Amino acid sequence: MIFRRSELPKLEGIVQTDYPVKTTHAHDLGHFHYNITAKETQFPPHKHDDFEEKWFILSGRATVYQNGVPHEVGPGDLIIHEIGVMHSMKTDEDVYWLCIGIHD
């Protein structure tokens, strides 16, 4: 399968590309997003009660919050949000990152 970013729909108000990935394996790659978070588009607090999420920082620096605890992150950092963990991101610059949801 090949997903071309230029052919995927844009989400209103969010600088994010949602790749509609589904697999036939026991653990499903539930979602795969390419995100750009900037000072003007902070990533709001939220949680997932039925799947784990992984964020991989491609470029830029940010503060990621997990259950209110701040963590400074940068290029090459992998952040794992376990099921039920409240998480968000704040930054003063453009941060390019991948978001991968693993569903059972």
Order of alpha helices (4+ residues) and beta strands (2+ residues): beta-beta-beta-beta-beta-beta-beta-beta-beta
